[in-house]
Structures are given as structure tokens and as C-alpha cells.
Amino acid sequence: MNFLNRLVIPESNEHLTLLKYLLVIVTILFVTYTSIALVASTFSAYFDVRGKRKGNRTYLKFARNLIDLAAPNRGLIFSLAVLPLVTAILIYTQLLYGMNLGISTYLSYAAVFYFVGFYFLYSYNRSSHLDTIYRTFRQLAKSHASEVDSEVSTDVDSFERSITNIRRKAGRRGAVLLWIATWIFVGTTRLAFTPDRWATSSFLTVLFSSQTFWSFVDYVVSALVVTSAAVLFFFFVWDNGIVNSADNAYRSFVKKFSLTVGIIFVAIEPLLIFFEIQNLPQHSLSSATFGLAGIAMFIAFLLLHMFYSMLKDSRINLGTYAFIGVVLLVSIWAAKDEIAFSHATRVQDQVLGQRYAEMVEDLNPNRSVAVISGEDIFNGRCSACHRFDVKLVGPPYNQTLPNFVGKMDSLEDFIMNPRQVVPGYPPMPNQGLKPAEVKAVAEYIMGVYLKTHPQAAKKDTATVKM
Ligand code: HEC
């Protein structure tokens, strides 16, 4: 997807951070919705087949309501699936520019499967409703046989047959495409925050790796939990619910089914969280990751409790809380991945930020005539972390500069390419200065140091001229 790279503009580090937050938000929207779509469409296709085979009205109705949840209308599909995924692809392109990783390309493959899958699911949804219309028509026609033209009846029969056929296929194809799309999506996002695999990564390693497999299992289990809660919320609470309150048999069937699925899978969730933490790459483990995992387990236990009490007592309806709980779970999942991704791209951010600084520099019309002033560079770039006499982020110059007296070359070399040297300090980030600027600032700080420490200056006057 090289054309995507052409859309990249250099951005400051602040912008890159902003993009990462945006990435978390679109991921939460996308993952919440597509998890529901994946599971609801699969169950819908299943209950549609079983309902037709057994002539079971409840199954057929459930199948129809489920697809209403999975692919309700084009506006929603666009804003919760298409838009977030396209945004995520653009953000990944920007953040990983120049790394030759293929993340955006693989995500684009996933996007194709998602979009075609949703197209099928949407037609499945539309034709499911037509199916109901035909069925109602035939019932009415039976009781008013004398008034119905026999030609119309035959037409309806043949339309119904072809619609049923199309519907079946569309439903099944849509669900299968979503499963493939999810596999690619999960494998690719996993790769994005596993730098150990970057060197050897290709699309094949994304498709066939144990990491992809386990992340996928994890995703599907969460998706089942999310969908159970979504069914409880959207079928019974939201907008008075899509389930007619008079139809008690159907109500209790839906409740029992989604609560059972919810209980089974939310009970294995803590185990998966545990394994996930075990499998995270070493460098992305941090106290934040452990904290998030703890919160996730706590929410999983709360959900288990809610599902269980709803199953015990049908009058209790905690659909709203359960849905809030699963959205929180998805958010934690996205935040955890984001932290891992941030850790993985720390160096990359430095490089991109530097590129931005250079671009801004190039735009400055006075650049060639401006006199490079060591003092200005010190005030602008270094004083945030360094003073001469006190310790800030970096060591005080009065403590480190003595080592460089008479060794201006190595001082310049350090500023050009900082390395970890002084124990107890974090490594100094590369300041991205040009050689002339490095020379100017090195001479400036050494000059100030020698002026205030004449003793040291006496030892060495040959190399440093003020
Ligand atoms: C973001 C904070 C930060 C900024 C900005 C920064 N430094 Fe540093 N600097 C550090 C830290 C931290 C160390 C200690 C690094 C180490 O020991 O590994 C350090 C160490 C040094 C040292 C001592 C190296 C040694 O071998 O003892 C010099 C000299 C130095 N910085 C110069 C500069 C100059 C010149 C600038 C501005 C162009 C600058 N620094 C900007 C954080 C910073």
C-alpha cells in the first residue's frame, strides 16, 4: 500500500501522541461493534437454518432479531466499522512510516473482507424482513382465499423461494467473511506491538502464528461475552427493547440463551487475561499493564455475578450495567494494546519527531542567514533538562563537563549521539541537531563552565577559545 505512505506528513511528537489516543478511541468503537456483528451474525445464520429445518418460529424470530443487531442499517455500519477501520489504517501508516512493516497493508486486506462481509450481512438482513412479509401474506391469503388472485399467490411462492435461497447464502457468506477479516485484524494488530517479530514478519507469519491463534481465541471469547450483554441490553432495555413484552416464551428463550453463553465465556475470561499477560512481550510489561489486567478481571467477575443473578431471577434486568461492563472490558483491552504499542514504537517516535523538526527548520526562510547561537540552542533545547549547578532530568553540567575539558570532539560526539553513561540517569534523547549547531552549543556550555571554573580553564586553554 505504498500510496498510503504518500499521505504521510511529518508530525511533531505531540501530534503523534494525539494520534495514538485517536487510535484507542477508534479501536474501541470498531472492536465493540464488530465483535457483536461477528457473533450475532453467526448465531443468526445458525438459528435461521435450524428454525427452517424444525419449523421453529422462535428460532427464526431470534435469527431475524440477531441480524438486526449485527447489521442494522448502512449508517451504523459506516460509522462503527468502515470509518474507524479506515482511520486506524491511516494512523498506523503515519505512526509506522518508513519501517516497512506492512501493517497498513494487512489491515487493508482485513478491511476488504470486513466490507464485503457487511455488504452480505446487510442484504441478509433486508431479505430476512422480506421473508416475514411473505409469511404474513400467506397466512392472510389462507383466511381470505376467495379474494386472492391465484397468480399473485404463485408469484409470491416463487419469489419467496428465491429470496430464501439468497438470504441463506448471504447470511452464511457474510458471517464467514467476518471470521476471516477478524483473524487478519487480530493477527495484524498483535504484530504491531510485538517488535521482536518485526524483522521476520510477512503476511504469512501474520496468518499462521501461534500469537495470532491465541489472540484470536481471546478475541472470540470476549466477543461472545460482549454479544451476550449487547443482546440483553438492546433486546430488552434500549428504546424499550426489540422484544415484544407480551411474548413471554420468546423473552425467556432469548434471556436464557444469552445468559448461558455469557456465563460460560465470562467465566473463562480471567484465565485468558492471565495467559495474555504471560504472553505479552517482555518490554511491554509495566505496572500499567498489570493494573489494567487487574481491573479487567474485576469487571469479569462483576459481569459473571450480574449474569448469574439475572438467570436466577427473571425479574432482575441488569442489561444496561452488563453492557457498560463489556464496553469497559473492550476499552481496557484496547488501552493495554496501546500501551504495548507505545512501548514498541518509542524509538520510532523519536525518529518521526526529528523529521518534523527538520521540516519546520527547512520552512524557516531565514535559515541560511540565521547565525547559529549556542546560547539560544542551550536555552531552547537543553535547559529543560540541564542546569550547570542543579540536577534536573539530566546531570548538572558542572559535574559532567570536567570530563570533557580538552576533549571537545567527544563532547560534540556525545551531543550528536547520546548514549547512556552516567549511572542513575535515563538515557538522554537524541536532540536531532545539525553538526554546526552541536559545535555551537558545545562551545557555549564549555565556555560558561570554564568561565565559572577558572581552575579547570587553567589546565586547558589550548582547545577552547571563548
Ligand atoms: C530530555 C532531557 C534532556 C535534554 C533536552 C538534554 N539532555 Fe543532556 N542529558 C540528559 C540525561 C538524562 C543525561 C544523562 C545521560 C546518561 O548518563 O546516560 C544527559 C547527559 C548529558 C551530558 C553528559 C554526558 C556525559 O558523558 O557525562 C551532556 C554533556 C549533555 N547531556 C548535554 C546536553 C546538551 C548540549 C543538550 C542540548 C542540546 C542536552 N544535553 C539536552 C537529558 C537531556
Boltz pocket constraint, residues with backbone or C-beta under 6 A from the ligand:
constraints:
  - pocket:
      binder: B
      contacts: [[A, 377], [A, 378], [A, 381], [A, 382], [A, 383], [A, 384], [A, 385], [A, 386], [A, 393], [A, 394], [A, 395], [A, 400], [A, 403], [A, 411], [A, 414], [A, 415], [A, 419], [A, 420], [A, 421], [A, 422], [A, 423], [A, 425], [A, 426], [A, 427], [A, 428], [A, 429], [A, 431], [A, 433], [A, 441], [A, 442], [A, 445]]
      max_distance: 6.0
